[in-house]
């Protein structure tokens, strides 16, 4: 056991889709995806929202050490000379990331947007929210949308499969096993992705 939680593409897609109706009611004009974790969820969400995606890159966790940096590091932001920032100014903006862990990255990103790009309104969407005390605080008036709450364990997403020593097929199999899909398939084909996700979240899946 390695104490990690593994998610399949189907589980991520289901969590994104479950939040889409509430996000549509917010009526965002543009999404800002926090790289690298927010890129794929934002693309999934664009099918529902049909709005442009802008990209920024922020780093709180060091991939090599799996530990938090002292502060959020801005690695890529809008190139103002290209006019990309104008797509945010005066618009309704949805900031997208894969997981709300300490909330420090979300706080930093939203405060930077408000300071330098003057959006009309900001909301944020995270596919998963870790059930833990948060260090960051969102500015007043910022709405937050979440696909699902999860235990406070290290999250392994399918786009990072190679980082954990697996190819994508092996990763997806572990994630499905964690979610109970393999067991359900042996006895009943009626268990859907939502039920599988619930099983995984309840178990906190700690497989190696």
C-alpha positions as CSV (number, residue, x, y, z in Angstrom):
1,X,0.0,0.0,0.0
2,X,1.3,3.5,-0.8
3,X,-1.4,5.7,0.8
4,X,-2.4,7.3,-2.5
5,X,-5.8,7.8,-4.2
6,X,-6.0,6.8,-7.9
7,X,-8.5,8.3,-10.3
8,X,-9.5,7.2,-13.8
9,X,-10.4,9.4,-16.7
10,X,-14.0,8.3,-16.3
11,X,-14.1,9.4,-12.7
12,X,-12.6,12.8,-13.5
13,X,-15.0,13.2,-16.4
14,X,-18.0,12.3,-14.2
15,X,-16.9,14.8,-11.5
16,X,-16.6,17.5,-14.1
17,X,-20.0,16.8,-15.7
18,X,-21.7,16.7,-12.3
19,X,-20.6,20.3,-11.6
20,X,-21.3,21.6,-15.1
21,X,-25.0,22.7,-14.6
22,X,-24.1,24.9,-11.7
23,X,-21.2,26.4,-13.5
24,X,-23.4,27.0,-16.6
25,X,-25.7,29.1,-14.3
26,X,-22.6,31.3,-13.5
27,X,-22.3,32.0,-17.2
28,X,-18.6,32.4,-17.5
29,X,-17.2,34.2,-20.5
30,X,-13.7,32.6,-20.3
31,X,-11.9,29.9,-18.4
32,X,-8.4,30.3,-16.9
33,X,-6.8,26.9,-16.5
34,X,-4.1,26.5,-13.9
35,X,-1.3,24.4,-15.4
36,X,-0.6,21.7,-15.5
37,X,-3.5,20.1,-13.5
38,X,-6.3,22.3,-14.7
39,X,-5.7,21.9,-18.5
40,X,-7.5,18.6,-19.1
41,X,-10.5,19.3,-16.7
42,X,-10.9,22.7,-18.5
43,X,-11.0,21.0,-21.9
44,X,-13.6,18.5,-20.6
45,X,-15.6,21.5,-19.3
46,X,-15.4,23.4,-22.5
47,X,-17.6,20.8,-24.3
48,X,-20.3,21.9,-21.9
49,X,-19.6,25.6,-21.6
50,X,-18.3,26.4,-25.1
51,X,-16.1,29.3,-23.9
52,X,-12.3,30.0,-24.6
53,X,-9.6,28.6,-22.3
54,X,-6.6,30.7,-21.3
55,X,-3.6,29.1,-19.5
56,X,-1.4,30.1,-16.6
57,X,1.2,28.1,-14.8
58,X,1.6,28.2,-11.1
59,X,3.6,25.8,-8.8
60,X,3.1,25.1,-5.2
61,X,4.3,21.5,-5.0
62,X,7.7,20.4,-6.1
63,X,7.2,17.4,-8.4
64,X,10.6,16.0,-7.5
65,X,10.2,16.1,-3.7
66,X,6.3,16.0,-3.5
67,X,6.6,18.8,-0.9
68,X,5.1,22.3,-0.8
69,X,7.2,25.3,-1.8
70,X,7.3,28.2,0.7
71,X,5.1,30.2,-1.6
72,X,3.3,29.9,-4.9
73,X,5.7,30.3,-7.9
74,X,4.4,32.1,-11.0
75,X,5.9,30.2,-14.0
76,X,3.7,31.5,-16.8
77,X,1.1,34.4,-16.9
78,X,-0.6,36.4,-19.6
79,X,1.6,38.1,-22.2
80,X,0.2,41.5,-22.0
81,X,1.8,42.6,-25.3
82,X,-0.3,40.0,-27.1
83,X,-3.5,41.4,-25.6
84,X,-4.6,38.1,-24.0
85,X,-5.2,39.8,-20.7
86,X,-8.0,41.8,-22.3
87,X,-10.0,38.6,-22.7
88,X,-10.3,38.6,-18.9
89,X,-10.8,42.4,-18.2
90,X,-14.5,43.1,-17.5
91,X,-15.5,39.5,-18.1
92,X,-16.9,36.7,-16.0
93,X,-14.0,34.3,-15.3
94,X,-13.9,30.7,-14.2
95,X,-10.5,29.6,-12.7
96,X,-10.1,25.8,-13.2
97,X,-7.7,23.4,-11.3
98,X,-7.7,19.6,-10.7
99,X,-7.8,19.6,-6.9
100,X,-8.3,22.1,-4.0
101,X,-5.6,21.1,-1.5
102,X,-4.4,23.9,0.7
103,X,-6.2,26.6,-1.4
104,X,-3.0,28.6,-1.6
105,X,-2.7,28.3,-5.4
106,X,-6.3,29.3,-6.0
107,X,-6.0,32.3,-3.7
108,X,-2.8,33.4,-5.4
109,X,-4.2,33.0,-8.9
110,X,-7.5,34.8,-8.2
111,X,-5.8,37.7,-6.4
112,X,-3.3,38.1,-9.3
113,X,-6.2,38.2,-11.8
114,X,-8.1,40.8,-9.8
115,X,-5.0,42.9,-9.3
116,X,-3.7,42.9,-12.9
117,X,-6.6,42.0,-15.2
118,X,-9.8,43.4,-13.5
119,X,-12.4,40.7,-14.3
120,X,-16.0,41.6,-13.7
121,X,-16.6,38.5,-11.6
122,X,-14.6,35.4,-10.7
123,X,-15.6,31.9,-9.7
124,X,-13.4,28.8,-9.4
125,X,-13.9,25.1,-10.2
126,X,-11.9,22.2,-8.8
127,X,-12.6,18.7,-9.9
128,X,-11.9,17.5,-6.4
129,X,-11.8,19.1,-3.0
130,X,-9.6,17.6,-0.3
131,X,-11.4,17.4,3.1
132,X,-8.8,19.3,5.2
133,X,-8.2,22.7,6.7
134,X,-7.2,25.3,4.1
135,X,-4.3,27.7,4.3
136,X,-5.6,29.9,1.5
137,X,-8.7,32.1,1.6
138,X,-10.6,33.1,-1.5
139,X,-11.5,36.8,-1.9
140,X,-15.0,37.9,-0.9
141,X,-17.6,37.2,-3.5
142,X,-15.8,34.4,-5.3
143,X,-18.0,31.4,-6.0
144,X,-16.6,28.0,-5.7
145,X,-17.7,24.9,-7.6
146,X,-16.5,21.3,-6.8
147,X,-17.0,18.0,-8.6
148,X,-16.6,15.9,-5.5
149,X,-15.0,15.9,-2.0
150,X,-12.2,13.4,-1.4
151,X,-10.0,12.3,1.5
152,X,-6.8,14.1,2.3
153,X,-4.5,11.6,0.5
154,X,-2.0,12.2,-2.4
155,X,-4.1,12.2,-5.6
156,X,-2.8,10.3,-8.6
157,X,-4.4,11.5,-11.9
158,X,-4.3,9.6,-15.2
159,X,-2.3,12.2,-17.0
160,X,0.4,11.7,-14.4
161,X,0.5,7.9,-14.7
162,X,4.1,7.7,-15.8
163,X,5.2,9.7,-12.8
164,X,4.0,6.8,-10.6
165,X,5.7,4.1,-12.7
166,X,2.7,3.0,-14.7
167,X,1.5,3.2,-18.2
168,X,-2.0,4.6,-18.7
169,X,-3.6,1.1,-19.0
170,X,-2.1,0.0,-15.7
171,X,-3.1,3.2,-14.0
172,X,-6.7,3.0,-15.2
173,X,-6.9,-0.6,-14.0
174,X,-5.7,0.4,-10.5
175,X,-8.2,3.3,-10.5
176,X,-11.0,1.0,-11.5
177,X,-10.1,-1.5,-8.9
178,X,-10.0,1.2,-6.3
179,X,-13.4,2.3,-7.4
180,X,-14.9,-1.2,-7.2
181,X,-15.5,-1.4,-10.9
182,X,-13.7,-4.7,-11.3
183,X,-15.7,-6.2,-8.4
184,X,-19.0,-4.7,-9.7
185,X,-18.3,-6.0,-13.3
186,X,-18.0,-9.6,-11.9
187,X,-21.4,-9.5,-10.2
188,X,-23.5,-6.7,-11.7
189,X,-23.3,-4.4,-14.7
190,X,-25.6,-1.8,-13.2
191,X,-23.1,0.0,-11.1
192,X,-22.3,3.3,-12.9
193,X,-19.3,5.6,-12.8
194,X,-20.9,7.8,-10.1
195,X,-21.2,4.8,-7.8
196,X,-17.6,3.7,-8.6
197,X,-16.4,7.2,-7.7
198,X,-18.3,7.1,-4.4
199,X,-16.7,3.7,-3.6
200,X,-13.2,5.1,-4.3
201,X,-13.7,8.2,-2.2
202,X,-15.1,6.2,0.7
203,X,-12.2,3.8,0.7
204,X,-9.5,6.4,0.0
205,X,-8.0,3.7,-2.1
206,X,-4.5,3.0,-0.9
207,X,-3.0,0.6,-3.5
208,X,0.5,0.3,-4.7
